[in-house]
Amino acid sequence: MAQEPRKMKETMMARRIIVIGANAAGVEAASAARKKDRTAEIALISQEKNAGYSRCGLPFVIGGQIPSFKDLTVYSPAYFQMLKLKLNTETKVTAIDTKEKVVTAVDKVGSTESLQYDSLVIATGADAFMPPIKGREKQGILSLRNLEDGEKILQAVQNGAKSAVIMGAGLIGLETGVALIERGLKVTVVEMLPQILPAMLDADMAKMIQEHLQEKGMCILTGKCVEEFLGGDKVKAIMAGGEKIEADLFISAFGVRANTKLAVESGISLGETRAIKTNGRMETAVKDVYAVGDCAEAPNIITHQPVCAQLGTIAVRQGKVAGTNAGGGYALFPGILASAVTRLFDIEAGVTGLTEAATQRARIEVVTGAISSKTKADYYPNALPIKVKLVVEKESQRIIGAQIVGGEEVTQRINALSFAIQKGMTVRELAKADTAYAPPLNETWDPMVLAAEMVLMKLR
Amino acid sequence: MVKVDNYEVPEGLYYSNDFEWIKIEGDKVRMGITDYAQKQLREVVYAELPEAGAELKQNEPYGTLESVKAVSDLVAAISGTVEEVNAEVQSKPEILNEDPYEKGWLVVLKPASLQAELANLMDFDKAVEWHKNQGK
Protein backbone atom coordinates (compact mmCIF):
# COMPACT_ATOMS: atom_id res chain seq x y z
CA MET A 1 0.00 0.00 0.00
CA ALA A 2 2.98 2.24 0.51
CA GLN A 3 3.43 2.55 -3.24
CA GLU A 4 -0.13 3.52 -3.87
CA PRO A 5 0.34 7.31 -4.03
CA ARG A 6 3.17 7.01 -6.54
CA LYS A 7 1.14 4.71 -8.74
CA MET A 8 -1.73 7.18 -8.61
CA LYS A 9 0.57 9.92 -9.70
CA GLU A 10 1.91 7.84 -12.57
CA THR A 11 -1.51 7.02 -13.93
CA MET A 12 -2.46 10.67 -13.73
CA MET A 13 0.54 11.78 -15.72
CA ALA A 14 0.00 12.34 -19.41
CA ARG A 15 1.51 9.71 -21.67
CA ARG A 16 4.53 11.02 -23.58
CA ILE A 17 4.78 9.90 -27.17
CA ILE A 18 7.67 10.85 -29.43
CA VAL A 19 7.61 10.28 -33.17
CA ILE A 20 10.89 10.57 -35.08
CA GLY A 21 10.03 11.62 -38.62
CA ALA A 22 7.16 13.84 -39.75
CA ASN A 23 6.02 12.69 -43.15
CA ALA A 24 3.60 9.99 -44.27
CA ALA A 25 4.26 7.42 -41.54
CA GLY A 26 5.17 9.83 -38.74
CA VAL A 27 2.23 12.22 -39.01
CA GLU A 28 -0.17 9.32 -39.40
CA ALA A 29 1.27 7.69 -36.26
CA ALA A 30 0.97 10.92 -34.27
CA SER A 31 -2.63 11.46 -35.46
CA ALA A 32 -3.63 7.89 -34.58
CA ALA A 33 -2.01 8.24 -31.17
CA ARG A 34 -3.98 11.43 -30.56
CA LYS A 35 -7.21 9.66 -31.48
CA LYS A 36 -6.50 7.03 -28.80
CA ASP A 37 -5.20 9.38 -26.16
CA ARG A 38 -6.64 12.89 -25.94
CA THR A 39 -4.30 14.02 -23.19
CA ALA A 40 -0.96 12.54 -24.28
CA GLU A 41 1.97 14.86 -24.97
CA ILE A 42 2.81 14.02 -28.55
CA ALA A 43 5.92 15.40 -30.24
CA LEU A 44 7.20 14.93 -33.77
CA ILE A 45 10.88 15.42 -34.48
CA SER A 46 12.04 15.81 -38.07
CA GLN A 47 15.42 16.57 -39.57
CA GLU A 48 13.74 18.08 -42.60
CA LYS A 49 12.73 21.70 -42.96
CA ASN A 50 9.34 20.72 -44.33
CA ALA A 51 6.99 18.32 -42.61
CA GLY A 52 3.79 16.61 -43.59
CA TYR A 53 4.24 16.86 -47.34
CA SER A 54 3.81 14.26 -50.07
CA ARG A 55 7.06 12.89 -51.46
CA CYS A 56 5.11 11.00 -54.08
CA GLY A 57 4.04 14.30 -55.63
CA LEU A 58 7.58 15.60 -56.21
CA PRO A 59 7.92 14.44 -59.85
CA PHE A 60 4.67 16.19 -60.75
CA VAL A 61 5.93 19.56 -59.57
CA ILE A 62 9.04 19.04 -61.69
CA GLY A 63 6.76 18.06 -64.60
CA GLY A 64 4.65 21.18 -64.09
CA GLN A 65 1.29 19.47 -63.43
CA ILE A 66 1.41 20.80 -59.86
CA PRO A 67 2.25 24.53 -59.75
CA SER A 68 4.57 24.57 -56.73
CA PHE A 69 6.27 22.42 -54.12
CA LYS A 70 4.19 24.26 -51.52
CA ASP A 71 1.12 22.54 -52.96
CA LEU A 72 2.45 19.18 -51.78
CA THR A 73 1.69 20.09 -48.16
CA VAL A 74 -0.72 17.48 -46.84
CA TYR A 75 -0.74 18.62 -43.22
CA SER A 76 -0.75 22.35 -42.55
CA PRO A 77 0.63 23.92 -39.35
CA ALA A 78 -3.03 24.33 -38.33
CA TYR A 79 -3.49 20.56 -38.45
CA PHE A 80 -0.68 20.08 -35.93
CA GLN A 81 -2.18 22.81 -33.78
CA MET A 82 -5.67 21.34 -33.88
CA LEU A 83 -4.43 17.89 -32.91
CA LYS A 84 -2.03 19.32 -30.32
CA LEU A 85 0.97 17.71 -31.97
CA LYS A 86 4.24 19.46 -31.17
CA LEU A 87 6.25 19.64 -34.37
CA ASN A 88 10.03 20.12 -34.17
CA THR A 89 11.54 20.55 -37.62
CA GLU A 90 15.24 20.82 -38.53
CA THR A 91 15.92 18.82 -35.40
CA LYS A 92 18.03 15.71 -35.41
CA VAL A 93 17.66 12.86 -32.98
CA THR A 94 21.21 11.84 -32.13
CA ALA A 95 20.56 9.06 -29.64
CA ILE A 96 17.87 6.89 -28.14
CA ASP A 97 18.37 5.42 -24.69
CA THR A 98 15.81 2.62 -24.70
CA LYS A 99 16.49 1.68 -21.06
CA GLU A 100 15.94 5.14 -19.62
CA LYS A 101 13.43 5.91 -22.39
CA VAL A 102 15.14 9.14 -23.38
CA VAL A 103 15.67 10.63 -26.80
CA THR A 104 18.46 13.15 -27.37
CA ALA A 105 17.74 15.76 -30.02
CA VAL A 106 19.77 18.65 -31.42
CA ASP A 107 17.96 21.53 -33.06
CA LYS A 108 19.20 23.75 -35.89
CA VAL A 109 20.94 26.23 -33.61
CA GLY A 110 22.78 23.34 -31.99
CA SER A 111 21.09 23.17 -28.63
CA THR A 112 20.66 19.68 -27.25
CA GLU A 113 17.59 18.47 -25.46
CA SER A 114 16.79 15.20 -23.70
CA LEU A 115 13.19 14.11 -24.01
CA GLN A 116 11.48 11.41 -21.99
CA TYR A 117 9.04 9.09 -23.73
CA ASP A 118 6.60 6.40 -22.76
CA SER A 119 6.19 5.28 -26.36
CA LEU A 120 8.53 5.99 -29.25
CA VAL A 121 7.75 5.67 -32.96
CA ILE A 122 10.69 5.54 -35.37
CA ALA A 123 9.69 6.81 -38.80
CA THR A 124 13.11 7.81 -40.08
CA GLY A 125 12.31 6.87 -43.66
CA ALA A 126 14.87 5.96 -46.26
CA ASP A 127 17.78 7.65 -48.00
CA ALA A 128 18.65 7.70 -51.65
CA PHE A 129 21.16 4.94 -52.32
CA MET A 130 24.40 5.54 -54.22
CA PRO A 131 26.40 2.47 -55.23
CA PRO A 132 30.20 2.65 -54.93
CA ILE A 133 30.74 4.04 -58.42
CA LYS A 134 34.05 5.67 -59.32
CA GLY A 135 33.77 9.45 -59.17
CA ARG A 136 30.64 9.50 -57.07
CA GLU A 137 32.11 12.20 -54.81
CA LYS A 138 31.88 14.69 -57.69
CA GLN A 139 29.38 17.52 -57.49
CA GLY A 140 26.19 17.68 -59.49
CA ILE A 141 24.70 14.26 -58.89
CA LEU A 142 21.17 14.93 -57.72
CA SER A 143 18.60 12.57 -56.33
CA LEU A 144 14.88 12.97 -55.72
CA ARG A 145 14.04 12.08 -52.18
CA ASN A 146 12.91 15.22 -50.41
CA LEU A 147 11.53 18.62 -51.22
CA GLU A 148 14.94 20.29 -51.40
CA ASP A 149 16.05 17.65 -53.93
CA GLY A 150 13.00 18.50 -56.02
CA GLU A 151 13.78 22.20 -55.84
CA LYS A 152 17.36 21.58 -56.98
CA ILE A 153 16.22 19.61 -60.01
CA LEU A 154 13.64 22.22 -60.97
CA GLN A 155 16.24 24.94 -60.47
CA ALA A 156 18.62 23.14 -62.82
CA VAL A 157 15.85 22.91 -65.41
CA GLN A 158 15.07 26.61 -65.04
CA ASN A 159 18.80 27.38 -65.35
CA GLY A 160 18.67 25.90 -68.81
CA ALA A 161 19.62 22.23 -68.51
CA LYS A 162 18.97 20.65 -71.89
CA SER A 163 19.68 17.02 -71.18
CA ALA A 164 19.53 14.61 -68.28
CA VAL A 165 20.82 11.18 -67.43
CA ILE A 166 18.74 9.22 -64.96
CA MET A 167 20.37 6.28 -63.29
CA GLY A 168 17.79 3.66 -62.42
CA ALA A 169 14.52 2.75 -64.14
CA GLY A 170 12.37 2.29 -61.06
CA LEU A 171 9.25 4.32 -60.35
CA ILE A 172 11.06 7.46 -59.19
CA GLY A 173 13.56 7.34 -62.05
CA LEU A 174 10.92 6.99 -64.72
CA GLU A 175 8.45 9.47 -63.22
CA THR A 176 11.28 12.00 -63.01
CA GLY A 177 12.37 11.16 -66.56
CA VAL A 178 8.86 11.78 -67.86
CA ALA A 179 8.70 15.08 -65.94
CA LEU A 180 11.98 16.25 -67.50
CA ILE A 181 10.86 15.33 -71.02
CA GLU A 182 7.70 17.32 -70.37
CA ARG A 183 10.00 20.24 -69.49
CA GLY A 184 11.72 19.81 -72.85
CA LEU A 185 14.87 17.98 -71.80
CA LYS A 186 16.48 15.12 -73.65
CA VAL A 187 16.42 12.21 -71.21
CA THR A 188 18.50 9.05 -71.11
CA VAL A 189 17.66 6.38 -68.52
CA VAL A 190 20.30 3.81 -67.62
CA GLU A 191 19.18 0.60 -65.91
CA MET A 192 21.48 -2.18 -64.75
CA LEU A 193 18.83 -4.93 -65.08
CA PRO A 194 17.51 -6.11 -68.43
CA GLN A 195 14.11 -4.43 -68.00
CA ILE A 196 12.57 -1.23 -66.65
CA LEU A 197 10.52 -1.24 -63.42
CA PRO A 198 12.23 -4.48 -62.35
CA ALA A 199 10.87 -4.44 -58.79
CA MET A 200 7.33 -3.76 -59.94
CA LEU A 201 6.55 -5.65 -63.13
CA ASP A 202 7.44 -8.79 -65.03
CA ALA A 203 9.48 -8.28 -68.18
CA ASP A 204 6.55 -8.94 -70.52
CA MET A 205 4.46 -6.18 -68.92
CA ALA A 206 7.39 -3.77 -68.55
CA LYS A 207 8.12 -4.07 -72.27
CA MET A 208 4.82 -2.36 -73.16
CA ILE A 209 5.77 0.61 -71.01
CA GLN A 210 9.30 0.76 -72.32
CA GLU A 211 8.00 0.94 -75.90
CA HIS A 212 5.61 3.74 -74.97
CA LEU A 213 8.38 5.72 -73.24
CA GLN A 214 10.68 5.27 -76.22
CA GLU A 215 7.92 6.48 -78.56
CA LYS A 216 7.71 9.59 -76.38
CA GLY A 217 11.41 10.20 -76.85
CA MET A 218 12.97 8.69 -73.74
CA CYS A 219 16.26 6.95 -74.46
CA ILE A 220 16.34 3.78 -72.34
CA LEU A 221 19.48 1.71 -71.91
CA THR A 222 18.77 -1.52 -70.05
CA GLY A 223 21.34 -4.08 -68.95
CA LYS A 224 23.94 -1.34 -68.49
CA CYS A 225 25.79 -0.47 -65.30
CA VAL A 226 26.93 3.03 -64.48
CA GLU A 227 30.69 2.48 -64.31
CA GLU A 228 32.07 5.93 -63.68
CA PHE A 229 31.23 9.58 -63.23
CA LEU A 230 33.43 11.70 -65.51
CA GLY A 231 34.44 15.35 -65.27
CA GLY A 232 36.46 17.58 -62.97
CA ASP A 233 34.92 18.69 -59.68
CA LYS A 234 31.57 18.54 -61.36
CA VAL A 235 30.10 15.61 -63.25
CA LYS A 236 29.98 16.16 -67.01
CA ALA A 237 29.28 12.64 -68.22
CA ILE A 238 28.90 9.03 -67.14
CA MET A 239 30.34 5.83 -68.47
CA ALA A 240 27.63 3.19 -68.82
CA GLY A 241 28.15 -0.13 -70.58
CA GLY A 242 31.40 1.23 -72.00
CA GLU A 243 29.62 4.18 -73.54
CA LYS A 244 30.18 7.82 -72.57
CA ILE A 245 26.97 9.76 -72.05
CA GLU A 246 27.18 13.52 -71.59
CA ALA A 247 24.40 15.56 -70.00
CA ASP A 248 23.63 18.76 -68.10
CA LEU A 249 21.80 17.04 -65.27
CA PHE A 250 22.53 13.76 -63.50
CA ILE A 251 19.92 12.13 -61.31
CA SER A 252 20.63 9.06 -59.26
CA ALA A 253 17.55 6.90 -58.85
CA PHE A 254 19.28 3.71 -57.80
CA GLY A 255 16.63 3.18 -55.15
CA VAL A 256 16.42 3.95 -51.46
CA ARG A 257 17.74 2.22 -48.38
CA ALA A 258 16.02 2.15 -45.00
CA ASN A 259 17.48 4.78 -42.70
CA THR A 260 18.36 2.59 -39.73
CA LYS A 261 21.48 4.26 -38.35
CA LEU A 262 19.76 5.58 -35.24
CA ALA A 263 18.02 2.27 -34.58
CA VAL A 264 21.23 0.29 -34.93
CA GLU A 265 23.13 2.65 -32.63
CA SER A 266 20.34 2.28 -30.09
CA GLY A 267 20.50 -1.51 -30.14
CA ILE A 268 17.23 -2.00 -32.04
CA SER A 269 17.41 -5.13 -34.20
CA LEU A 270 17.20 -5.11 -37.95
CA GLY A 271 15.57 -7.92 -39.89
CA GLU A 272 16.72 -9.87 -42.91
CA THR A 273 15.93 -7.03 -45.34
CA ARG A 274 18.24 -4.76 -43.26
CA ALA A 275 15.26 -2.65 -42.27
CA ILE A 276 13.99 -2.44 -38.68
CA LYS A 277 12.38 -5.68 -37.59
CA THR A 278 8.78 -5.36 -36.39
CA ASN A 279 5.94 -7.53 -35.13
CA GLY A 280 2.25 -7.34 -36.04
CA ARG A 281 1.74 -4.30 -33.82
CA MET A 282 4.69 -2.57 -35.51
CA GLU A 283 6.73 -2.92 -32.33
CA THR A 284 10.46 -3.35 -32.66
CA ALA A 285 12.37 -5.90 -30.59
CA VAL A 286 12.62 -3.20 -27.89
CA LYS A 287 9.61 -2.61 -25.66
CA ASP A 288 7.58 0.54 -26.32
CA VAL A 289 9.55 1.36 -29.45
CA TYR A 290 7.74 1.11 -32.78
CA ALA A 291 9.06 1.40 -36.32
CA VAL A 292 7.01 2.32 -39.39
CA GLY A 293 7.28 3.28 -43.02
CA ASP A 294 10.34 3.11 -45.24
CA CYS A 295 12.69 2.23 -42.38
CA ALA A 296 10.70 -0.82 -41.23
CA GLU A 297 10.10 -4.30 -42.56
CA ALA A 298 6.91 -6.34 -42.25
CA PRO A 299 5.72 -9.67 -43.64
CA ASN A 300 4.46 -10.09 -47.16
CA ILE A 301 0.88 -11.40 -46.96
CA ILE A 302 1.55 -14.23 -49.40
CA THR A 303 5.08 -15.41 -48.68
CA HIS A 304 5.04 -14.44 -44.98
CA GLN A 305 8.63 -13.34 -45.52
CA PRO A 306 9.64 -9.87 -44.35
CA VAL A 307 9.73 -7.16 -46.99
CA CYS A 308 10.45 -3.45 -46.98
CA ALA A 309 8.01 -2.16 -49.57
CA GLN A 310 8.83 1.56 -49.16
CA LEU A 311 5.46 2.76 -50.41
CA GLY A 312 3.47 5.68 -49.06
CA THR A 313 0.38 3.51 -48.68
CA ILE A 314 2.24 1.03 -46.48
CA ALA A 315 3.79 3.87 -44.49
CA VAL A 316 0.43 5.40 -43.54
CA ARG A 317 -1.14 2.04 -42.67
CA GLN A 318 1.79 1.10 -40.48
CA GLY A 319 1.82 4.59 -38.97
CA LYS A 320 -1.81 4.25 -37.99
CA VAL A 321 -1.20 0.86 -36.36
CA ALA A 322 1.88 2.00 -34.43
CA GLY A 323 0.23 5.25 -33.36
CA THR A 324 -2.88 3.44 -32.13
CA ASN A 325 -0.71 1.04 -30.11
CA ALA A 326 1.58 3.80 -28.85
CA GLY A 327 -1.50 5.69 -27.66
CA GLY A 328 -2.63 2.75 -25.55
CA GLY A 329 -4.95 1.14 -28.11
CA TYR A 330 -4.73 -2.11 -30.00
CA ALA A 331 -4.19 -2.52 -33.74
CA LEU A 332 -2.49 -5.06 -35.98
CA PHE A 333 -0.83 -4.55 -39.35
CA PRO A 334 -2.14 -7.25 -41.72
CA GLY A 335 1.00 -7.42 -43.88
CA ILE A 336 2.06 -6.18 -47.27
CA LEU A 337 0.78 -6.85 -50.78
CA ALA A 338 2.67 -3.85 -52.16
CA SER A 339 -0.07 -2.61 -54.45
CA ALA A 340 1.30 0.24 -56.55
CA VAL A 341 0.33 2.23 -59.61
CA THR A 342 1.96 4.85 -61.78
CA ARG A 343 1.22 6.91 -64.86
CA LEU A 344 3.97 7.57 -67.39
CA PHE A 345 2.83 9.86 -70.21
CA ASP A 346 -0.31 8.16 -71.55
CA ILE A 347 0.18 4.74 -70.03
CA GLU A 348 -0.73 3.47 -66.60
CA ALA A 349 0.81 0.51 -64.83
CA GLY A 350 -0.19 -1.26 -61.66
CA VAL A 351 0.77 -4.22 -59.56
CA THR A 352 -0.50 -6.02 -56.50
CA GLY A 353 0.84 -9.13 -54.78
CA LEU A 354 3.70 -11.08 -56.31
CA THR A 355 5.07 -10.81 -59.81
CA GLU A 356 5.83 -14.04 -61.63
CA ALA A 357 9.52 -13.31 -61.13
CA ALA A 358 8.98 -12.93 -57.38
CA THR A 359 7.13 -16.26 -57.20
CA GLN A 360 10.15 -17.93 -58.81
CA ARG A 361 12.46 -16.44 -56.19
CA ALA A 362 10.07 -17.62 -53.46
CA ARG A 363 9.84 -21.09 -55.09
CA ILE A 364 6.07 -20.81 -55.39
CA GLU A 365 4.67 -22.64 -58.42
CA VAL A 366 2.19 -20.63 -60.41
CA VAL A 367 0.05 -20.53 -63.51
CA THR A 368 -0.32 -17.15 -65.21
CA GLY A 369 -2.83 -15.73 -67.62
CA ALA A 370 -2.60 -12.47 -69.56
CA ILE A 371 -5.39 -10.89 -71.58
CA SER A 372 -5.19 -7.88 -73.89
CA SER A 373 -8.46 -6.02 -74.15
CA LYS A 374 -9.92 -2.52 -74.40
CA THR A 375 -11.02 -0.06 -71.76
CA LYS A 376 -14.39 0.49 -73.48
CA ALA A 377 -16.49 -1.63 -75.83
CA ASP A 378 -14.31 -2.45 -78.83
CA TYR A 379 -16.63 -0.48 -81.16
CA TYR A 380 -16.76 2.59 -78.91
CA PRO A 381 -14.58 5.56 -80.01
CA ASN A 382 -11.29 6.08 -78.19
CA ALA A 383 -11.24 2.71 -76.47
CA LEU A 384 -7.70 2.28 -75.14
CA PRO A 385 -5.71 -0.92 -74.83
CA ILE A 386 -5.38 -2.63 -71.45
CA LYS A 387 -3.57 -5.81 -70.51
CA VAL A 388 -4.24 -7.80 -67.34
CA LYS A 389 -1.87 -10.47 -66.08
CA LEU A 390 -2.86 -12.79 -63.25
CA VAL A 391 -0.48 -14.91 -61.18
CA VAL A 392 -2.20 -17.91 -59.56
CA GLU A 393 -0.74 -20.39 -57.09
CA LYS A 394 -1.00 -23.87 -58.56
CA GLU A 395 -2.17 -25.93 -55.59
CA SER A 396 -4.68 -23.63 -53.88
CA GLN A 397 -5.66 -21.92 -57.16
CA ARG A 398 -5.64 -18.66 -55.25
CA ILE A 399 -4.73 -15.43 -57.00
CA ILE A 400 -1.45 -14.23 -55.53
CA GLY A 401 -0.49 -11.49 -57.95
CA ALA A 402 -1.72 -9.21 -60.71
CA GLN A 403 -0.25 -6.64 -63.05
CA ILE A 404 -2.09 -4.28 -65.36
CA VAL A 405 -0.79 -1.98 -68.08
CA GLY A 406 -3.22 0.19 -69.97
CA GLY A 407 -4.33 3.55 -71.25
CA GLU A 408 -6.78 4.15 -68.38
CA GLU A 409 -8.82 2.45 -65.63
CA VAL A 410 -5.85 0.58 -64.21
CA THR A 411 -5.94 1.71 -60.59
CA GLN A 412 -9.39 0.50 -59.57
CA ARG A 413 -8.81 -2.86 -61.23
CA ILE A 414 -5.57 -3.24 -59.27
CA ASN A 415 -7.54 -2.35 -56.15
CA ALA A 416 -10.21 -4.95 -56.95
CA LEU A 417 -7.54 -7.60 -57.45
CA SER A 418 -5.81 -6.49 -54.26
CA PHE A 419 -9.07 -7.11 -52.35
CA ALA A 420 -9.39 -10.49 -54.07
CA ILE A 421 -5.85 -11.50 -53.05
CA GLN A 422 -6.26 -10.23 -49.51
CA LYS A 423 -9.46 -12.27 -49.16
CA GLY A 424 -7.80 -15.39 -50.57
CA MET A 425 -10.02 -15.51 -53.65
CA THR A 426 -9.47 -18.40 -56.03
CA VAL A 427 -9.15 -17.92 -59.76
CA ARG A 428 -12.33 -19.99 -60.15
CA GLU A 429 -14.23 -17.46 -58.03
CA LEU A 430 -12.80 -14.53 -59.99
CA ALA A 431 -13.90 -16.13 -63.25
CA LYS A 432 -17.48 -15.90 -61.94
CA ALA A 433 -17.18 -12.29 -60.76
CA ASP A 434 -20.22 -10.08 -61.39
CA THR A 435 -18.54 -7.12 -63.08
CA ALA A 436 -20.14 -3.99 -64.53
CA TYR A 437 -20.40 -2.94 -68.16
CA ALA A 438 -21.57 -0.11 -70.39
CA PRO A 439 -20.09 0.57 -73.85
CA PRO A 440 -18.38 3.88 -72.94
CA LEU A 441 -16.91 2.40 -69.74
CA ASN A 442 -15.92 -1.24 -70.14
CA GLU A 443 -16.06 -4.39 -72.20
CA THR A 444 -18.89 -6.85 -71.49
CA TRP A 445 -16.35 -9.29 -70.08
CA ASP A 446 -13.92 -7.46 -67.87
CA PRO A 447 -10.32 -8.35 -68.75
CA MET A 448 -9.74 -9.46 -65.12
CA VAL A 449 -12.43 -12.11 -65.58
CA LEU A 450 -11.07 -13.18 -68.97
CA ALA A 451 -7.58 -13.51 -67.52
CA ALA A 452 -9.06 -15.74 -64.80
CA GLU A 453 -10.74 -17.88 -67.48
CA MET A 454 -7.41 -18.23 -69.23
CA VAL A 455 -5.71 -19.42 -66.04
CA LEU A 456 -8.56 -21.92 -65.44
CA MET A 457 -8.04 -23.36 -68.92
CA LYS A 458 -4.33 -23.77 -68.25
CA LEU A 459 -5.08 -25.46 -64.92
CA ARG A 460 -7.34 -28.06 -66.57
CA MET B 1 -18.62 36.81 -47.25
CA VAL B 2 -15.19 36.54 -48.82
CA LYS B 3 -13.23 33.53 -49.85
CA VAL B 4 -9.57 33.32 -48.90
CA ASP B 5 -8.06 30.57 -51.00
CA ASN B 6 -10.77 27.99 -50.60
CA TYR B 7 -12.03 29.12 -47.23
CA GLU B 8 -15.12 31.15 -46.47
CA VAL B 9 -14.79 34.08 -44.07
CA PRO B 10 -18.12 35.81 -43.42
CA GLU B 11 -18.32 39.43 -42.34
CA GLY B 12 -19.80 40.47 -39.01
CA LEU B 13 -18.17 37.70 -36.97
CA TYR B 14 -15.20 37.63 -34.62
CA TYR B 15 -12.58 34.92 -34.96
CA SER B 16 -10.14 33.18 -32.63
CA ASN B 17 -6.71 31.69 -33.33
CA ASP B 18 -8.21 28.33 -32.44
CA PHE B 19 -10.46 28.29 -35.49
CA GLU B 20 -13.69 29.43 -33.85
CA TRP B 21 -16.10 32.21 -34.74
CA ILE B 22 -18.56 34.10 -32.59
CA LYS B 23 -21.58 36.12 -33.55
CA ILE B 24 -22.97 38.69 -31.15
CA GLU B 25 -26.77 38.42 -30.96
CA GLY B 26 -28.01 41.05 -28.47
CA ASP B 27 -26.79 39.96 -25.06
CA LYS B 28 -26.05 36.40 -26.31
CA VAL B 29 -23.18 35.03 -28.31
CA ARG B 30 -23.37 32.20 -30.82
CA MET B 31 -20.16 30.19 -31.33
CA GLY B 32 -18.95 27.66 -33.87
CA ILE B 33 -15.95 26.50 -35.90
CA THR B 34 -14.69 28.13 -39.07
CA ASP B 35 -14.88 26.81 -42.59
CA TYR B 36 -11.10 26.54 -42.43
CA ALA B 37 -11.33 24.30 -39.36
CA GLN B 38 -13.91 21.95 -40.84
CA LYS B 39 -11.84 21.62 -43.99
CA GLN B 40 -8.77 20.67 -41.96
CA LEU B 41 -10.73 18.05 -40.03
CA ARG B 42 -12.70 16.81 -43.06
CA GLU B 43 -15.86 14.74 -42.47
CA VAL B 44 -16.77 15.18 -38.82
CA VAL B 45 -18.21 11.98 -37.38
CA TYR B 46 -18.62 12.88 -33.74
CA ALA B 47 -19.18 16.12 -31.85
CA GLU B 48 -18.83 16.16 -28.09
CA LEU B 49 -20.43 19.34 -26.78
CA PRO B 50 -21.02 20.69 -23.26
CA GLU B 51 -24.47 20.73 -21.69
CA ALA B 52 -26.56 23.80 -21.04
CA GLY B 53 -25.36 25.48 -17.87
CA ALA B 54 -21.70 24.64 -18.43
CA GLU B 55 -19.25 27.46 -17.76
CA LEU B 56 -16.76 28.04 -20.57
CA LYS B 57 -13.52 29.94 -20.24
CA GLN B 58 -11.82 31.77 -23.06
CA ASN B 59 -8.98 29.75 -24.66
CA GLU B 60 -9.92 26.58 -22.79
CA PRO B 61 -11.31 23.36 -24.27
CA TYR B 62 -15.04 22.79 -23.98
CA GLY B 63 -15.60 19.82 -26.27
CA THR B 64 -14.13 17.74 -29.07
CA LEU B 65 -14.72 17.13 -32.74
CA GLU B 66 -13.67 13.85 -34.23
CA SER B 67 -13.33 13.03 -37.91
CA VAL B 68 -12.18 9.84 -39.60
CA LYS B 69 -8.56 10.89 -39.45
CA ALA B 70 -8.35 13.58 -36.80
CA VAL B 71 -9.58 14.69 -33.42
CA SER B 72 -9.46 18.23 -32.12
CA ASP B 73 -10.47 20.07 -29.00
CA LEU B 74 -13.00 22.85 -29.28
CA VAL B 75 -11.38 25.86 -27.67
CA ALA B 76 -13.72 28.54 -26.40
CA ALA B 77 -13.38 31.87 -28.18
CA ILE B 78 -14.92 33.65 -25.19
CA SER B 79 -16.00 32.87 -21.64
CA GLY B 80 -19.61 32.42 -20.65
CA THR B 81 -22.45 30.16 -19.60
CA VAL B 82 -23.86 27.74 -22.15
CA GLU B 83 -27.51 28.49 -22.73
CA GLU B 84 -28.19 26.46 -25.83
CA VAL B 85 -26.47 23.51 -27.46
CA ASN B 86 -27.01 22.58 -31.09
CA ALA B 87 -28.51 19.10 -30.73
CA GLU B 88 -28.74 18.74 -34.49
CA VAL B 89 -24.94 18.90 -34.79
CA GLN B 90 -24.66 16.05 -32.30
CA SER B 91 -27.05 13.82 -34.22
CA LYS B 92 -25.92 14.93 -37.67
CA PRO B 93 -22.31 16.16 -37.39
CA GLU B 94 -22.01 16.44 -41.17
CA ILE B 95 -23.81 19.78 -40.78
CA LEU B 96 -20.50 21.12 -39.47
CA ASN B 97 -18.92 20.39 -42.83
CA GLU B 98 -21.88 21.56 -44.88
CA ASP B 99 -22.70 24.80 -43.12
CA PRO B 100 -20.23 25.71 -40.35
CA TYR B 101 -21.44 29.31 -40.00
CA GLU B 102 -25.22 28.84 -39.96
CA LYS B 103 -26.78 25.46 -39.28
CA GLY B 104 -23.50 24.17 -37.86
CA TRP B 105 -23.32 26.53 -34.86
CA LEU B 106 -22.28 24.74 -31.68
CA VAL B 107 -23.41 26.67 -28.60
CA VAL B 108 -25.10 29.90 -27.56
CA LEU B 109 -23.49 31.57 -24.57
CA LYS B 110 -24.36 34.21 -22.08
CA PRO B 111 -20.98 35.94 -22.17
CA ALA B 112 -19.09 36.62 -18.98
CA SER B 113 -16.92 39.55 -20.06
CA LEU B 114 -17.47 40.01 -23.75
CA GLN B 115 -16.09 43.51 -24.21
CA ALA B 116 -12.80 42.72 -22.48
CA GLU B 117 -12.37 39.42 -24.29
CA LEU B 118 -13.16 40.78 -27.74
CA ALA B 119 -9.72 42.37 -27.66
CA ASN B 120 -8.26 38.86 -27.95
CA LEU B 121 -10.26 38.05 -31.07
CA MET B 122 -9.88 39.03 -34.71
CA ASP B 123 -12.41 41.13 -36.54
CA PHE B 124 -13.30 40.42 -40.17
CA ASP B 125 -10.33 42.29 -41.69
CA LYS B 126 -7.85 40.67 -39.35
CA ALA B 127 -9.42 37.27 -39.93
CA VAL B 128 -9.02 37.65 -43.69
CA GLU B 129 -5.32 38.45 -43.17
CA TRP B 130 -4.99 35.51 -40.78
CA HIS B 131 -6.54 33.14 -43.33
CA LYS B 132 -4.16 34.43 -45.99
CA ASN B 133 -1.22 33.53 -43.76
CA GLN B 134 -2.43 30.03 -43.04
CA GLY B 135 -1.23 28.74 -46.37
CA LYS B 136 -2.93 25.52 -47.23
Chai-1 contact restraints between the chains, C-beta under 6 A:
chainA,res_idxA,chainB,res_idxB,connection_type,confidence,min_distance_angstrom,max_distance_angstrom,comment,restraint_id
A,R34,B,V71,contact,1.0,0.0,6.0,A-B,restraint_1
A,K35,B,V71,contact,1.0,0.0,6.0,A-B,restraint_2
A,T73,B,K136,contact,1.0,0.0,6.0,A-B,restraint_3
A,S76,B,G135,contact,1.0,0.0,6.0,A-B,restraint_4
A,S76,B,K136,contact,1.0,0.0,6.0,A-B,restraint_5
A,A78,B,Q40,contact,1.0,0.0,6.0,A-B,restraint_6
A,A78,B,Q134,contact,1.0,0.0,6.0,A-B,restraint_7
A,Y79,B,Q40,contact,1.0,0.0,6.0,A-B,restraint_8
A,M82,B,Q40,contact,1.0,0.0,6.0,A-B,restraint_9
A,M82,B,S72,contact,1.0,0.0,6.0,A-B,restraint_10
A,L83,B,A70,contact,1.0,0.0,6.0,A-B,restraint_11
A,L83,B,S72,contact,1.0,0.0,6.0,A-B,restraint_12
